[in-house]
Amino acid sequence: MKFSIVIYAAPYSSEAASSALRFARSVIDQGHELYRLFFFGDGVHNASQLTVVAQDENNLQQQWNDLIEEHSIDSVICVSSALRRGVLNQTEADRHDLGTASAYTSSEVAGLGQLVDAAIHSDRLVNFG
């Protein structure tokens, strides 16, 4: 079965982002295909590499990045959500003269068309947040 996951929740605002991460791992571990991750709304904070987490806490952002890179998952950060929340790739940072990127390079910044594509090409679109 082919899954896509939409993450609406910020990393530490609720259990939703953590639950989405566990679900994504389970999808992969059970041999299903993870077609796309889509970080939307406050969920774009899961793709920020500028968060500092206490050593005794889970760094959800790093865990998302590690999962995406390890399994070569197609991961998208909603561009309009990202711009409003300061989670930018280098292209957007340069375009707005901000100097530095804050998003992990494992995810691309794109529009809602990528979410529509995920819905069309997946057997299940699961939302968290």
Secondary structure, DSSP 4 states (H G I P E B T S, - for coil): -EEEEEE-S-TTTSSHHHHHHHHHHHHHHTT-EEEEEEE-GGGGGGGBS-----TTS--HHHHHHHHHHHHT--EEEEHHHHHHHT---HHHHHHTT--S--B-TTSEEE-THHHHHHHHH-SEEEEE-
